[in-house]
Structure formats: C-alpha cells, structure tokens
C-alpha cells in the first residue's frame, strides 16, 4: 500500500519512527513527498552527478520508499539511479543523477528533484544496517 499525504502526516506527527526533516508542506504531494537538493549543482551532460538531499529521513520497520525523478527533470533528460530506501534507514540520501539531455542543467539548492513514495511493508523482514546508515552529505560508493 502506498501512503497518502494524510497518512504520511499522521505518521510524522505520531512520532513512531518516520522522520522527514526539515519537512515542508510545499513538498507534500497527494501520494508522495518531494525531496530537495541540499546544494546547487550543475548536472553535466552525459555524466552522473551525486547530490544529497536537504532532508534527513528515517524509516521505521514497516515503511520502505521508492525514489523517482520528478517529471520536470525527467523531461529534460535526467535519470535517477538507485532509488530504494529500506526500512530502518537513517540519514540524508545521495542521489545519482545522470543528465542525458542536450546540455548542462542547473539544479538550484532547495529545488524539488525527486519524489519519495512511501510503501507499507508487511511482516518482519529486518532493518537496514548497512554502510550508508546515518549518511550526511554526498556519500560515494564504499
């Protein structure tokens, strides 16, 4: 089940493990939350650029997230690689943005660049405890 805007707000307000900080009402969509770029970056044509999110997220054990490039960037040729957030993850997210468009693209600080779609996870599956736990800033491959 995909969480609606109302369910996302309820889960954030309950304090049961879901965290999106800083939260902005302007980023809340009907069935997703838009994540923003933490700093200005130039997405060079034909290259992958690592950009971290302004938001720190924390996923409780019963929620996972899928990340999708927002259509305004996808329509200009931006592709997002690696778009899944496991239950139990904590930290800022590093986005792998590849510009396949016709020229360089400026990504301003604070611009909404990806959608985070939150899904309910049924049953016990464990929590993320990998090498990207508690990430801050851009984190390259480890």
Secondary structure, DSSP 8 states (H G I E B T S, - for coil): -B--HHHHHHHHHHTSS-EEES--GGGEETTEEEEEBSS-EEE-BT-EEEEEEEEEEE--TTEEEEEEE-HHHHTTTEEEE--EE-TT-EEEEEEEEEE-SSS-EEE-TT-EEEEEEEEE--S------STTTTB-S-----
